[in-house]
Amino acid sequence: MNEVKLSRSVRGENKFQRDLKVLFIGLVILTVFFYWLLGIMKRYPRTFSEVVSWKLLVTFL
C-alpha cells in the first residue's frame, strides 16, 4: 500500500512541475511578445494601432 501511495505522490509532483514549466514558458513568450510590440510602437507610432487591430482580429478569428 505504501508503494502505491509513493508512486502516486511522485506522479502528482511531476505533473505539478510540468504545469509550472508550461506556465513559465508561456510567461516568457508573453513577455517577449510584449517587448516586441513595444519596439514596434516606438519605431512606428502611426502604424502601431493598425498592427494591433489586425493582430486582435487574427486572434479572435
Secondary structure, 3 states (H helix, E strand, C coil): CHHHHHHHHHHHHHHHHHHHHHHHHHHHHHHHHHHHHHHHHHHCHHHHHHHHHHHHHHHHC
